[in-house]
């Protein structure tokens, strides 16, 4: 899905008020969490590269937030790939001239 903040998926499908945004840059995939019930979350926490998430997930011992589910690298790759192929189908110049 896509909105004014970018491409996103629902990390917890039962909760549509939480979005995980994804983008690609500097040779990696970046994630950013948005929660409608916590608007400050977007401002306080910026984009995080997947490598840092993977490292932090290895140290995470909590039970309330499953990082491997929330930061789903395979889903992010698929979403980014779908968006790239969609944008390639849109011509940048008209294919015919008006009469």
N, C-alpha and C positions, 0 to 999 in steps of 0.2 A: 504494500500500500504506500501511498505517497500523500503528503500534505505540505503545508508551508514550511515545515521544519526539515523535510526531506523524506527519504525512504525509511519505512519502519515495518516491524512485525509485532505481534502480540507475544511477549515472552511467556505469559501465563494466559493461555487462550480463554479461560473462564473470566478474565478480568480485562475488559476492553478499555479501562481507564489507565492502563499502563502500556506504554509503547517503548520499544527498543529501536532506536534509530541507528542506521548503518551508513557508512560511506567508505570510499576507498581513497587512499592517498599515501604517498611516501612508501609505496611497496607493501602496504598492510591494510587490513580492514579495521576501521574504528567504530566504536559503539558509544551511544549516549542514551541514558535512560530518562524517560519523561513519565511523570505520574500526575494525573489530573487532581489528585487529592493532596499533592505536595508540590505546588508550583515553584517553590524555591529550589527544588532538586535540580531543575534544568539550569538555573543560574549558578548554583554552587559547584556543580560537577560538570566539567567539560567533556570533550571527546577523549576516549581512552583507547589506545591501540590494543589489538587482540593479544599480543605478547605479554603485556602487563596484566591483562585479565587472566590469562592462563597461569601466570606465575602466582598471582594472588589467590586464584581458585585452589591451587595446590596447598595453600596455607590455611584456607578457610575451614573452620571447624563448627560453624553455626548450623542450625537446622531450618531456619525460617526462610532462607533465601538460597535456592540451589543455583549457583553461578553457572554451571554447565548448561542448565536449561535456559536461564535468562540470556546468556551470551552464547547463542547458538551459531557457531562459525559456519556450519553447513547451510543453514537457513539464510544466513547473511550473504554467503556466496551466491546462492540461488537467486535471491532477491536482486542483488547487484547485477548478476548476469542477465536476468530477465529485463531489467531496466535498460541495460546497454543495448540489447537486441531490439527493444522497442524503439529506442531513440534512433537506431540506424535505419529503421523503416520509414522515418519521416524525412521527406526530401527537404534540403535546405534552400533550394531554388525551385521555382515553378518548372514543371516539366513541359508545359505548353504555354504559348503566349495568347493573351486575349485578342480577339478580332476587333 
